[in-house]
Amino acid sequence: MVFDVGETLLDDSSEWGRWADWLGVPHHTFSAVLGAVTARGRNNAETFGYFRPGFDLDVERQRREQAGRGERIEETDLYPDARRALQTLRDAGLWVGIAGNQTPRAADLLRTLALPVDAVVTSGEWGVAKPDPAFFTCVIELAPGTAKQIVYVGDHRDNDIVPARAAGLRTALVRRGPWGYLWADDLTTRETADWVVDSLDELAATLTRLP
């Protein structure tokens, strides 16, 4: 079992709010533009350019850190079922990992939460991000077993489900966050995902019942 991070294990509301504050725009305005970008099937990083043309995400992340307003991941950012579901899967004897499109600092912050997992890795540490097939090659190398024995869990059709399936992994989409709700009933999702679930508890219960 390998889990995406944002809007799968973590509720991203606080981090998006901090970006809105950094840009000096109301939270609802930022969210509305993010939603429009999402609905068009575009990379959510494009949201920033609407408020600040020429926005450089890496540069601004560094500026936030220098200003003492950098990334934070706390226990309260976890979805209520995240730690519980991870523990259920571990208790059932499954190998559990985390691998998502985050920075190296986010990986360190996740590790400080001491989640019940076997590994935590981010795209920033690997130097390759979803949906690049090389990311999922790294996932296959990270987790034990063959590709078809690995389940990749995420909320994003185009970044998680489709490329993971193309790499030979089994896939599960969780209906949460803007992308999860938008694409849970999408035809491509339904044809590509092995499971579409409403919670990680539901997923854990389903997978621990499999022979």
N, C-alpha and C positions, 0 to 999 in steps of 0.2 A: 504494500500500500504506500503510495507516494502522494502527498497532498500539496496542492497550490497553497498560497498564503492569503493574499488579499481577497476579501469577500468569499473565502472558503473557510479559513480558520479565523481570520481577523475581520472585524467590522472596520472598514476604512474611513468611517465618518469623521473621526477626530483628525486624521492626517489630511484629508481633503479640506477640512475646516481650517487647519493650520496653513495650508497653501492659499486658501482664500484670504486669510488674514495677511499673509506675506505679500500678496498682490494688492491688498487694499480694496477688495470687492466684497459685497455681502455674500454670506454663505449660500443663500438661495439662488443668487445670480450665478455663482460659480457652478452650483449643482445643475442649474437649468442648461447651461452651455455644455457641461460634461454630458448631460443626458442627450443633447442634440448630436454631439460628436459620436456618442455610443450608438444612437439610433441609425446613424449613417454607416455604421460598421467601420469606423476609422479608429486609429490609435488614440487612446485617451490622452496621451501626452500632447496631442494637438490642441487640447483645451487651452493650455497656457498662452498659446500664440494669439488667441482672440483678445486677451487682455493686455498682452505685452508683446507686440511683434518682434520677432528675432529672439524670443525667449530661449535661453540655453539651460536645460534642466540640470545638467551636471554642475554648471557654474552656480546656479541658484541654490542647489543643494549645499554646496560648499559655503556659500554666503550665509545660509541659514545656520549652518553649524558654527561658523565664526561668530555669529550674532547670539549664540546660545539658544537658538530656536530650531534646532535640528530635529531629525527623526526621533520619535519616541514610540515604543511598543510596550504596553503595560498589560497586566492581567485583565483589566477592564476592557481592553480592546478585543479580547477573544470573544467569539460568539459563545453563548452559554453552553452549547453542546460540544464545543471543540475539545477541551481537555478530557471530558467524559468519554467521548467517542474514541479518541486516541487510546485512552486507557483500556477501553473495552476490546479494541482490536489487539493491543499488546497482550492483554490477559488471555486472549484466544490463541496466542502463539504466533501471531502474524508479525512479520518485519514491517516497521512503520517509519517512513521518512517524510521530510518536508523539502520541497524544491520549488521555488517560484521566482518570478521576475522582481527581485529586490536587490538592494545594494549590499555590499559586504557589511556595512554597519547594521543593517536590518538583520542580517544573519546573527551577528553578535547579540543584538537585542533579543532575538528569539531564543537564543541559547540561554540567556539569563533567566528565562521563564521556566526552565527545567521541565519542559513538556515531556510526556512519556513517549518519546520517539527514539529511534536508533541513529538518526542522522538529520542534520539541518544544513542545507546548502542553498545558495542563491545564485542567480544568473550573474550577479556582479563578481562573485568568486570564481565562477566557471569562465567568465568572459564571453558568454553566449546566452542569448535570451530567446524565450518563446516568441513566435512560433517556429523559430529556426529548427530544422530537424536535428541539428547538432546538440541542441539542448536535451532532446529526448534520448539521444545516444548517450549523453552523460547520465541521464536518469537510469537507463538500462545498465550502465556500468556501476552505478551507485548501489542499486538494489540487488539482492541475491535472486537467483533464478533466471529464467528466460523472459524475453519481452512479453510473451503471452501470459506469463504468470504474474505480471505486475499490473495493478490497477492504478491509473492516474486519476485523481479527483480534483475537479476545478469547477469554476463558475462561468467560464468563458468559452463559447463555442469555437471561435477561430484561434485562440491562443492555447487552449487546453485540449478540448475534445477532438477536434479534427486532426491536428498534428500528432497527438498522442496515438490516436488510432492508426494513422498512416505509418507510425513507427512500429506498429505491431503490438502496442499495449492495449489492455482493456481499459475502459473509461467510465467515469461516473460524473454526471453534472449535478451540482446541488443548486436548487432553485432559491438563490438569495443574492442580494446585491443587484445593481441595475442590469448587469449582463445576464445573470442567472434567470431573473424574471423575464427579461426580453426574449431569451432564446430557449427557454426550457421546452416549449412546445413547437419549436421550429422543426421543419421537416428534416433538415440536415442533422440537427441534434438527435432527433428520434431515430434516424437511420444509422448514426455513428456511435452514440453512447450506449453502453451496455445497460446502464441504469440512469434514471433521472429521479432524484429524490428531493424531498422537502426539508430534510435535515441530515446532519451527520449521524445522529442517533439512529435514524431510519436506515442509513447506509450500513452502519456498524452491525445493526441487528440482522440485516439481510445477508451480509457477507459472512458473518459468524455462523449462520445456519447452513451455508453451502457445504457440500460434502468435501 
